[in-house]
Amino acid sequence: MSAATGRGLVPRRLMRAIVRLTVRPLLTPTVPVRRQRRLLDAIGGVARLPRGTRVSTVELGGRPAERIEPPGADPTRAVLYLHGGGFTVGSRTTHRALAAHLAAAAGSPVYVLDYRLAPEHPFPAALDDATAAHDDLLRDGLDPGRVAMAGDSAGGGLAVAAAVRLRENGTPLPGALALISPWADLTLTTVRDDPRDPMLRRAWLRSCAARYSGAADPGAPELSPLFADLAGLPPMLVHAGEDEILRVDAQRLCARARAADVPVTERTLPGLWHVAHLHAGLVAESTAAARELGAFLLGSIGDADGAGQAGARTA
């Protein structure tokens, strides 16, 4: 594994251009989903992990997952990471670097779950897998308040939906939610194309929403947790890039959570795009953003006394 420092190897402007030229053309309804997955995995393989990171394959909730562990990680804590990709693409490979930098900052193992993807496995497959993985971590004996959920884009929305379902089931909730540009409204009510966004276009998001929703209503709360009752959910940190078309949706989710008395910290990242955290270890600003999320998780689930209180929150 290569070492990553606070200095960026790739200037932010250059990485923005690379994303526009390599990723954006793939994220379109005209490119077959299987091809999108294959090429995005290849792009994601170019990553720099912090020195000493250990990566192993495990199983959670009946699904493969990757346990990413930094040196000195506290085994009594865990972060369940739900990757983005519109519920149709993305994997352990595409999100390994992000998860590794998150783990290093949080001082905790991070589990990147390969939940089932649409269109082969539409709703509720991903949600079922996420909640089953969380339940497995608790069965392993972890204190619920020392387990956090994190995710980006579709995975961010999935983390919120999973927390709501856990609450409804009476399962102890995670100690915190760390969300990057959460896609929490599959109806795309406020999403509009914007030339400043180098990655996302509405047409691709619309196709992903249709593939994941299947026969279900995309506005149902379990698919679009923006419309769910968020009362009682754990503290959230929400990041969104200044230059992305899901920024308004992230703001809407924060407003809804605050209205439900959920503690929310909201950050708009200047000059960054959708989930720029993926370039942690390569772009200085991306590394800093991942570290900020990790520091939030460390502060939320690192204190055994506070964590126990957080874990006691149920419906």
Disulfide bonds with the S-S distance in Angstrom:
none
